[in-house]
C-alpha cells in the first residue's frame, strides 16, 4: 500500500468516526498532493508524497514562529496538533548521532579540502538522508566540519 493510499484510507476512517479535526488536516494534505500530481502530470511516488508532507509541516512551523511573536496560543496549539497528524506519515528522523555517522562516512569518501566543496557534499548528503534528517542540521554539521 502506497503512502497516498494510506492517507486516503485514514481520511475515510476520519469521516466514519466524524473526527472533524483530522479530516480537515487530511483534506488539506490531499489537496496539496493533488496539486503536486497535476503539476508533475503523473502519479506521485512515496518520496514525492513525503516531500509534500514535509513542506506542509514546515509551513506550520513557520506559522508557529509568527504566532509565538504575537502570543496567539490557541492558534499555536492547533498548528502543533496539525503537525502531529502530518508527522504520522513521515519516516522517523535520524538522531543527531546517526547524522554525524553518515556525515563522517561522506567525508571519508570525498575527502574535501575546503568550504568550496560544500555543494558536492550537500548533494551527496541529500541523496543519503532522503528525507530522514533535518537538512538544516546536516548543513550546519557539514559547515562545522569543513571549518
Residue, then its C-alpha position, 0 to 999 in steps of 0.5 A: x500500500x502506497x503512502x497516498x493510499x494510506x492517507x486516503x484510507x485514514x481520511x475515510x476512517x476520519x469521516x466514519x468516526x466524524x473526527x472533524x479535526x483530522x479530516x480537515x488536516x487530511x483534506x488539506x494534505x490531499x489537496x496539496x498532493x493533488x496539486x503536486x500530481x497535476x503539476x508533475x502530470x503523473x502519479x506521485x511516488x512515496x518520496x514525492x508524497x513525503x516531500x509534500x508532507x514535509x513542506x506542509x509541516x514546515x509551513x506550520x512551523x513557520x506559522x508557529x514562529x509568527x504566532x509565538x511573536x504575537x502570543x496567539x496560543x490557541x492558534x499555536x496549539x492547533x498548528x502543533x496538533x496539525x503537525x502531529x497528524x502530518x508527522x504520522x506519515x513521515x519516516x522517523x528522523x535520524x538522531x543527531x548521532x546517526x547524522x554525524x555517522x553518515x556525515x563522517x562516512x561522506x567525508x571519508x569518501x570525498x575527502x574535501x579540502x575546503x568550504x568550496x566543496x560544500x555543494x558536492x557534499x550537500x548533494x551527496x548528503x541529500x541523496x543519503x538522508x532522503x528525507x530522514x534528517x533535518x537538512x538544516x542540521x546536516x548543513x550546519x554539521x557539514x559547515x562545522x566540519x569543513x571549518 
